[in-house]
């Protein structure tokens, strides 16, 4: 199931385990090529901030403890 497209102005995005490994920009973003893809370590803390665009990501259900 494809997620609805979001614009890059949305500054807080909640993601699920299905979105891991997390990278920004996400495929669902309308301007997916707005900056280089960067992988964000969200598993241990349950949150991550993109250094390029400032989008704040939270992991639904919280940190996973880094399990694979």
N, C-alpha and C positions, 0 to 999 in steps of 0.2 A: 504494500500500500504506500503510495507516494504522499508525502506530507505537502500541505499547501505552501506555495512560495511565500517567503517573507522578504521584506526589504531590509537593507543593511542599516536602516535607521533605528530598528528595534534594538535596544541596548541590553535587554535581559531576555535570555532564551533558556527555557527549561528543556533539558535533554534526558533521554532514557538510556538504559544499557544497550538498546538496539543501535544507538548513534555512536557507540564506541568502536574503535578509537576516535575520539573527538578531534575534529579539525575545523578551522575557520579560514575562509568562509565555508559554510555548509552547502551541500548541493541544492538545498531548497531555497537558498538566497537568490533573489533576482539578479543581483550583481555579483555572481559567484566568483568572478575574476577581478574583483575590486582591489585585491592585494594578494601577495603570495600565500599559498596554503601553508598554514602553520598548525602543527599538532599540539594540542593542549592537554597537559596532564591533569585530569579531573578526578580520576579514580580514588586517590588517597584522601583528598579533602572534600570532595563533593562540589567544588566550585573552581572556576578558571576564568581568567581575563585575557582577552586577545590583545597582544601588544601592538597590533596594527590599527585596529578600528575601535578598541575599547569595549567590544561587546562582552557582557558578563554572562557566563554560563553557569547554571546550577544543574546538578544531577538529581533527577527525581528519585526519591528514596534515600538520598544522601550518599556518603562515601562508601565504596565497595571494599576498601582495605587493600586495593591493588591486586585482587585475585584475577587470575586469567581465565 
